C-alpha cells in the first residue's frame, strides 16, 4: 500500500494523462455508438475497391504509357526501377541460397553494444506524452478553427495534426535522452559515421528481403480472403486519393516518405528497441518492437510484411550501431509506396 501511494505520487502526471486519454476515448465511443444508431452511412472507400472497380484496367495502363506525356515517361522510369529492384532481389536471394555467399549482406562490422539508461517505463511515459499531446493538438486545433471561423478541410487538418504529433515525439525523445539522462543523440542511433556504407548496407538488405515481403503480403491476402475478412479503409491512402491540391500532396508525400520514417526510427528502434533489449535480449526485442511497430500502422493486410520490415530495421540498427541504415530502408520503402499511390491516383484521374 505504501509503495502504491509512492508510485501514484511519483507518476501522478502520467496517471492524469492516462485518465484524460481514457475519458476522451470513452466519450468518443459513446458518441460514435449514438451516431451509428442514428445514421446509416453509404460511404464507399477507394481502399475497399478493386482496381477494376476504380477504373484501372490493363487497357487503361497501356493507354497511359502510350500517351508519351512527361508524367507517363516519369512513371515508366519509376516502373522500370521497381522491376529492376524486384529482379535484383530474386537474384541476390538465389546467390545466397545456392552459393551460400552472404558477402553482399556484409554489414558495418560494428555492433550496438552500449546499454542505454532508459527502460520500458520510460517507453510508456514517452508514449503517454505523445498520445496526450496528440489529443490536445486535435482538440486545440478544433477550438481555434471554430473560434476564428477558419474552414480547414479534414485532409489538411489530419496532415497538420500528424505533423505536429511527430514534432512532439522528436522533442520528447530529445528531452528524455539529452536532458533527463544526459546522453548524446548517438545513444538513439543518430550516428553519421560510415554514412555512405550504412546507406548501402541498408538498401542491400532491403533488396534481399523483397521476395519475403511479397510472399508475406500474398499469404496475408489469401488468408484474409479465405476467412472472409474485409479490412477497414486505410486513412493515408484515402487522403492521397481524395486530395487535389498539389501543394498539400507535395507536403504529404515528403512527410510520409522522409520525415515520418526518421521520427519512427528514432522512437521504435533508437528508443524503444534499445530499452526492450535490456530486458529480453536482441532477437525477442527485435520481434516485439517489430510487432508493436506493425500494429500501430493499423494495416491488417500488411501486418506481417510490416512486421518483417520492422525486424529488418531493428537488425540493421543492432548490426551497424547506427539508425542511418534503417532510416535509409524506411525512406526507400515509403517512397516506393507513395510512388505507387500517386501512380494509382494518376490512372484514376485519366
Secondary structure, DSSP 8 states (H G I E B T S, - for coil): -HHHHHHHHHTHHHHHHHHHHHHHHHHHHHHHHHHHHH-------GGGS-TTTTT--HHHHHHHHHT--HHHHHHHHHHHHHHHHHHHHHHHHHHHHHH--GGGG---S-------S--HHHHHHHHHHHHHHHHHHHHHHHHHHHHTT----HHHHHHHHHHHHHHHHHHHHHIIIIIIS---GGGGT---TTHHHHHHHHHHHHHHHHHHHHHHHHHHHHHHHHHT------HHHHHHHH---HHHHHHHHHIIIIIHHHHHIIIIIIIIIHHHHHHH-HHHHHHHHHHHHHHTTT-STTHHHHHHHHHHHHHHHHHHSSSHHHHHHHHHHHHHHHHHHHHHHHHHH-
